[in-house]
Amino acid sequence: MKALIAAAMSAAIAMPVLADDEVKVDPDRRALLVKIIEDLGCEMNGATPTKEFLGKMEEHKFVKEETKAIARQLFDEGVAKREGAMLILTTETCS
């Protein structure tokens, strides 16, 4: 499961933006993912996520399609940037 979550986050960060119109992002789930990343230092490495991050993803039952859709929203709205395999939040908390 942890490998699947790591692969999903890596794919969400590293791949070009694709349409995920069929995936509806729940605002509460999005806020939870943002809070998790903020609490872990505002950065998440999609290629080598920490065990702590993977544990949080498993604990809250995030799945590949959901994390990809949330990451895309964050990038599209300018509240996250991509640097290689890194997702870096640019939220008020992380500024």
N, C-alpha and C positions, 0 to 999 in steps of 0.2 A: 504494500500500500504506500509506504513512504517513497519508494522508487517511482511509483505512478504519479504521486503528487509532485515530486521533484521534476519529473519529465514534463508535467503539465505547466508548471511555473516557468521552466526553462523555455518551453515552446511559446508560452504567452509573451515572454520578454524578448526572445531572440528572433522570432519570425516576423515577417512583414505583416502589417495589419490586413486582416481578411474580414469579410462580412460574417457576423454572427447574429444575424437578425432574429433567428429562431430562439436564441438564448435570452431569456428575460433576466435582468439583474435585479435582485431584491435589494432595495436600499439598505435594509438592516444588515444583510450579508456583506454588502459592499463596505459599510461602515465598520463591520467587525474585521474584515480583512485589512482595511486601512489601519485600524487601531492595533492589530497584531503587528503589522510592519512598523508602525510608529514606536510601539513598545520595545521592538527589537533593534532600535537604532535608525529607523527611517530608510533602511536599505535591505534589499533581499537579492541574493545572488541566485539566479535561476539555474546556473550550471552546477553550483555546489551550495545548495541551501543548508543552513545549520540544522542540527538535530532538533533544536528548540523550535525552530520555525516549522519543520516537518511534523513535529508532535502537535503543534497548534492546529495545523491543517487537518491532521487526522482527528484530533479531538473535536473539531467543529465540522467535520465531515464535508470539507470542500472537495469538489470534483473538478476534473480537467476543464470541462466546458465552462463551468462557472468562473473559475479563476482566470481563464483566458478572457472571457467577456468583461470581467471586472478590470483586469489589467488594461485592456483596450480602452475602456471608458476613462480610466485614470490618465492614460497617455493622451487621448483625444481632448480631454478637458484641461490638460496642462497641469494636473496636480501630481504628475509623476513624469519622470524622464527616464530614458533608456541610455545606458552606457555599457555597451557590449551586452553581457548577460545580466547586468545589474538593473534592477528596478529601484529608482531613487525617488522617494516621495518629496514633493515640494509644497506640502501642506503648510498651513500656518504653524503647526506644532513642530514641523521639521525645518523651518526656515531659520 
